Amino acid sequence: MSTPLLILLLSGSLRAGSSHEAVLSTARAVAPSQVRTVVYEGLPALPHFNPDDDTDPLPAPVVELRAAIDEAAAVLICTPEYAGTLPGSFKNLLDWTVGGTEICDKPVAWVNAAAPGRGQGAEATLRLVLGYTGAAIVEPACARIPVASHTVGPDGLLTDPKVREQIGEVLALLAEAC
């Protein structure tokens, strides 16, 4: 039996119980057998990006972020849109990846969980910034899967079987790209 592919799950939301957290928690629950997932939880600890600090020795939270990305075979992102773009804290996380090579050529995809007609600004910014990092965007795995708050169960997982299936397909497509 082969070792499962590790897919790093990055949430752009700091809010506990967000729909983005529910998408990633559900991804962990529905991951195909050949995939192992891990959620990066260090977003709140990352220092504000300053190019002067992007040198050795790096701040410990940045070392942890880059190591998590480096260890993963692929990355799946689920982030909200705030004021028409990425939330500042998540843009900060991405800024810390520009100076490293860990995400370069790594398969990356995202799930846009926003309501229909929303989230395009975050998607456009994500695409732009990932281009600067050299990430390999896996277009077929990038999906719009709107999540209504009433579809989040008490366990924090999405209850809609169709949505669960779509998230599983995203992970399978991302794994295929590896």
C-alpha positions as CSV (number, residue, x, y, z in Angstrom):
1,M,0.0,0.0,0.0
2,S,1.4,3.4,-0.9
3,T,1.7,6.3,1.5
4,P,-1.3,8.7,1.2
5,L,-0.6,12.1,-0.3
6,L,-0.6,14.9,2.2
7,I,-2.8,17.9,1.3
8,L,-2.4,20.9,3.5
9,L,-5.7,22.8,4.2
10,L,-5.4,26.5,4.6
11,S,-8.3,28.6,5.9
12,G,-8.3,32.3,5.3
13,S,-10.8,32.9,8.1
14,L,-9.9,33.6,11.7
15,R,-13.6,33.3,12.8
16,A,-14.4,30.2,14.8
17,G,-17.2,28.2,13.2
18,S,-16.9,29.9,9.9
19,S,-18.3,28.3,6.7
20,H,-14.7,28.1,5.5
21,E,-13.7,26.1,8.5
22,A,-16.7,23.8,7.9
23,V,-15.5,23.3,4.3
24,L,-12.1,22.3,5.4
25,S,-13.4,20.1,8.3
26,T,-15.6,18.4,5.8
27,A,-12.7,17.9,3.5
28,R,-10.9,16.0,6.2
29,A,-14.0,13.8,6.7
30,V,-14.5,13.0,3.0
31,A,-10.9,12.8,1.8
32,P,-10.3,9.9,-0.6
33,S,-8.4,7.0,0.9
34,Q,-5.2,7.9,-1.0
35,V,-5.3,11.4,0.7
36,R,-4.3,12.5,4.1
37,T,-5.2,16.1,5.1
38,V,-3.9,18.4,7.8
39,V,-5.3,21.8,8.7
40,Y,-2.8,24.6,9.2
41,E,-3.7,26.4,12.4
42,G,-0.9,28.9,12.7
43,L,-2.6,31.9,10.9
44,P,-3.2,33.9,14.1
45,A,0.4,33.6,15.2
46,L,2.0,34.8,12.0
47,P,3.8,38.2,12.4
48,H,3.0,41.1,10.1
49,F,5.0,40.6,6.9
50,N,8.1,42.8,6.6
51,P,10.6,42.0,3.9
52,D,13.4,42.9,6.3
53,D,12.3,40.0,8.5
54,D,12.2,37.5,5.5
55,T,15.8,36.4,6.2
56,D,17.4,33.8,8.3
57,P,16.6,33.3,11.0
58,L,13.0,33.5,10.1
59,P,10.3,34.0,12.8
60,A,9.3,30.6,14.3
61,P,5.7,30.8,13.0
62,V,7.0,31.5,9.5
63,V,9.3,28.5,9.7
64,E,6.3,26.4,10.8
65,L,4.2,27.7,7.9
66,R,6.9,27.1,5.3
67,A,7.6,23.6,6.7
68,A,3.9,22.7,6.5
69,I,3.7,23.8,2.9
70,D,7.0,22.0,2.1
71,E,5.8,18.7,3.6
72,A,2.5,18.7,1.7
73,A,2.1,17.3,-1.8
74,A,-0.6,19.9,-2.5
75,V,-2.5,22.8,-0.9
76,L,-6.3,23.4,-0.7
77,I,-7.4,26.9,0.3
78,C,-10.8,28.1,1.5
79,T,-10.9,31.8,2.3
80,P,-13.6,34.4,2.7
81,E,-13.7,37.7,0.8
82,Y,-13.4,40.8,2.9
83,A,-14.0,44.3,1.4
84,G,-13.7,42.8,-2.1
85,T,-10.4,41.0,-1.6
86,L,-8.6,38.5,0.6
87,P,-8.8,39.1,4.4
88,G,-5.6,40.9,5.5
89,S,-4.5,38.1,7.8
90,F,-4.6,35.6,4.9
91,K,-2.9,37.9,2.5
92,N,-0.2,38.2,5.2
93,L,0.2,34.4,5.2
94,L,0.6,34.4,1.4
95,D,3.1,37.3,1.6
96,W,5.3,35.1,3.8
97,T,5.3,32.4,1.0
98,V,6.6,34.7,-1.7
99,G,10.2,34.8,-0.4
100,G,10.3,31.0,0.0
101,T,10.3,28.3,-2.6
102,E,8.1,25.8,-0.8
103,I,4.9,26.5,-2.7
104,C,6.7,27.0,-6.1
105,D,5.3,24.4,-8.6
106,K,3.2,22.8,-5.8
107,P,-0.4,21.9,-6.9
108,V,-2.8,24.4,-5.3
109,A,-6.6,24.8,-5.5
110,W,-9.3,26.5,-3.6
111,V,-13.0,26.2,-2.7
112,N,-15.0,29.5,-2.9
113,A,-17.7,29.0,-0.3
114,A,-19.3,32.4,-0.8
115,A,-23.0,32.9,-1.8
116,P,-23.7,33.1,-5.5
117,G,-22.5,36.4,-7.0
118,R,-19.9,36.9,-4.2
119,G,-16.3,36.0,-3.6
120,Q,-14.9,36.9,-7.0
121,G,-12.6,39.5,-5.6
122,A,-10.9,37.1,-3.2
123,E,-10.6,34.5,-6.0
124,A,-9.0,37.1,-8.3
125,T,-6.5,38.2,-5.6
126,L,-5.7,34.7,-4.7
127,R,-5.0,33.8,-8.3
128,L,-2.8,36.9,-8.6
129,V,-0.8,36.3,-5.5
130,L,-0.4,32.6,-6.1
131,G,1.0,33.6,-9.5
132,Y,3.8,35.5,-7.7
133,T,4.6,32.5,-5.6
134,G,4.9,30.2,-8.5
135,A,2.2,27.8,-7.2
136,A,0.7,25.4,-9.8
137,I,-3.0,26.3,-9.8
138,V,-5.0,23.2,-10.6
139,E,-7.9,24.8,-12.4
140,P,-10.2,21.7,-12.5
141,A,-9.9,21.4,-8.7
142,C,-10.9,25.1,-8.1
143,A,-14.5,25.1,-7.2
144,R,-17.4,27.4,-6.2
145,I,-19.4,25.5,-3.6
146,P,-21.7,27.9,-1.8
147,V,-22.2,27.0,1.8
148,A,-25.3,28.1,3.7
149,S,-25.0,28.3,7.4
150,H,-27.9,26.0,8.0
151,T,-26.1,23.2,6.3
152,V,-23.4,23.1,9.0
153,G,-24.1,20.4,11.5
154,P,-23.4,20.6,15.2
155,D,-20.2,18.7,14.6
156,G,-19.0,21.5,12.3
157,L,-19.3,19.4,9.2
158,L,-21.4,20.2,6.2
159,T,-24.5,18.0,6.0
160,D,-25.5,18.4,2.3
161,P,-24.5,15.1,0.6
162,K,-24.0,16.9,-2.8
163,V,-21.7,19.4,-1.2
164,R,-19.7,16.7,0.6
165,E,-19.4,14.9,-2.8
166,Q,-18.1,18.0,-4.5
167,I,-15.5,18.6,-1.8
168,G,-14.4,15.0,-2.2
169,E,-14.0,15.5,-5.9
170,V,-11.9,18.7,-5.4
171,L,-9.5,16.6,-3.2
172,A,-9.4,13.8,-5.7
173,L,-8.6,16.2,-8.6
174,L,-5.9,17.9,-6.5
175,A,-4.4,14.5,-5.6
176,E,-4.4,13.5,-9.3
177,A,-2.4,16.7,-10.1
178,C,0.4,15.4,-7.8
